[in-house]
Amino acid sequence: MDRALLLSKLKVIVANYSHDKDALEFLNESTDFIKDLKINSANLVDVVLDVEEEFDIEIDNLSMERMVNVSSAMEIIYDKLKAK
């Protein structure tokens, strides 16, 4: 899966939880889920659950703690997909 496709899939997932639609429009790898998209910590868990479902992967607690921005989320998803 290329980076652009992964980014577009991630954008669809976080769109449901973002409280800053303007920042969502300019989503890129440096976008921070909490600071930029205003996703609260409870909804961040929902993002992780949706990512697990979308990509058929399991994200452990340590990886979940690292998933604070788009870049780290993409890295974690790639790592989990490779490990399948």
C-alpha positions, 0 to 999 in steps of 0.5 A: 500500500502506498503512502498516499492511499494509506494517508487517504484511508487514515483521513477518512477514519479521523474525519469522524472524530476531528473537531477542526475541519479546516485542519482536516482538509490539510491533513499531512504526515506532520498533522498532530491528532490532538493539537491540530485536529482537536481529537480528544483522548477518548476519541483517539482510542476510537481512531485506533479501534477504527484503524485496527478494523480497517487494516485488520491489525492489532495495535498494542498499548505501547504502539497506541501511546506512540500514535499521536500524529499521522506520521507515527500512525502510518509507521505503526500501520506499516509495521503491523501490516508487514508483521502479518 
